[in-house]
């Protein structure tokens, strides 16, 4: 099964979203230790990327028919610093076919 364009879009936004989260944390520290305050601008950028990530996650979740565990893990990675980089790596494996889509996985034998 070919991965959807929603998975590709999610993968493309996951790296920048992770980077923006780290930069927002750095800006937050700099705001409290120096007179430099880039938190409003960086917060807006990170917020927009986070919203895009969540929208693309929902679309990919529906199109790929991921289970709750996979979708939840990808969401959890979006709220952890550096998690976006791990999400990007997971999604790249799925695009290459190294992680089978839900329709290709065999149900567990009971």
Secondary structure as UniProt FT lines:
FT   HELIX           5..33
FT   HELIX           39..64
FT   HELIX           68..78
FT   TURN            81..82
FT   HELIX           83..96
FT   TURN            102..104
//
